[in-house]
C-alpha cells in the first residue's frame, strides 16, 4: 500500500511539473515573424490554413487602412512592407474580420483596451527605443495616498542609473499620459526608460527622476492593478478634464519630494504630457505658476471639455487663462515647449493657443512634425524635450 501511494505521488508530481512547463515543448515551426530586412522593410508571417482573408493593420500605413496578405500552398500568409524609417511600430492581423496578435511575436503592448504586436527598425530614432548596453535606471510602481481625492493611487517612477548608490538629489519631470491611458502608458508605449537610459548614457540628457502618474482621478491604478481587479476598460472615465486632477496634483509632488531625493524648486521641476496630459500640463502649470520651470505640451488639448464647476470652496481651475499665463510669464518660466503634428486633429486648437501666447508676449518654443495624434510623435517629442531640461 505504501509503495502504491509513493508511486501515485510520484506520478502526480511529475504530471504537475510537465503541466507547469508544457510550453517549453511548444514547436517553434519553420516560419518566423516579424523579420526585419536589410533595407528596413519588414516581413510578417501567419500560419492560418483555413482562413479565407487575412490583412495587416499597422501604424506605418495610412490611418484606418489595411493591406492584404498573400497565402502560399502551405497555408502560410505573408506580407512585406516597403522600407520603413527607424522607429517603433505596432500592428495586428485581421483574420476573416477578427483582430489578432502575431502568435510568433512575443513582443506586445497595450494601448487603452487594445493589444498590439510590435517591432523596431534600427539605425536611427528607433535605437533610442531599444535596450542598449548602457547603465540602466529603475522603474518602480508606487502607491501613494492622495488626501485631496481621499484615495490610495498608483504611479510609475523612473530613477536614473546610480540613484540607489548615491546621495545625490535629482531634478524631476512629471510626465502625463493621454485620455484612455494610465500610469503604464508612458513606460510601455512611450519607452520612457529606454529613451532616458540612452540619452543619459550619451550625455545628451541630465539624469532625472521621471514621475508618470495615473491621470484618471476615478481610478486607483491601471486596469487589473487596482482593488477593482478585472473591470472593463473604459476610455471615457469621469472627471478627467474638469479640474479635479489639476487640483489634486500637489499630492503627487508632496509624495515624490517626501520619499525621493528630489530637488524641490521651480528650476528643477518640469511637467509635460501628451493630448489630455498636455492639457493637464498646461493648466497645472498655469494654476501653480511658480512651481514648474519647464512645461511641455505634446499634441495637447487646450480648451476644457467638461463642466468646470467643482466642489464648494475649490478654485475654478479653468478661469482667467490670460491672467494666469501672464503671471506664469512674469515669474520667469525657463522653457515652454509646444509640439504637434500637421495631421493632428488638435492642430487648429494648438494654433489658436499659440496666437494667444503671441498676443501675451509669452515666450515658447514650437516644433511641428508630420503625422497625427500618434505615439510615434510623442516618443519623438520626449526624446527632443528631455535634453533641453535642467541645463
Buried (B, 14 or more C-beta within 10 A) or exposed (E): EEEEEEEEEEEEEEEEEEEEEEEEEEEEEEBEBBBBBEEBBBBBBBBBEEBEEBBBBBBBBEEEEBEEBEBEEEEBBBBEBEEBEBBBBBBBBBBEEEEBBBBBBEEEBBBBEEEBBBBBBEEEBBBBBEEEEEEBBEBEBBEBEBEBBEBEBBBBBBBBBEBEEEEEBBBBBBBBBBBBBBBBBBBBBBBBBBBBBBBBBEEEBBBBBBBBBBBBBBBBBBBEBBEEEEEEBBEEBEBBBBBBBBBBBBBBBBBBBEEBEBBBEBEBBBBBBBBBBBBBBBBBBBBBBEBBBBBBBBBBBBEBEEEBEBEEEEEEBBEEBEEBBBBBBEEEBBBBBBBBBEBBEBBEBBEEBBEEBEEBEBEBEBBEBEBBBBBBBBBBBBBBBBBBBBE
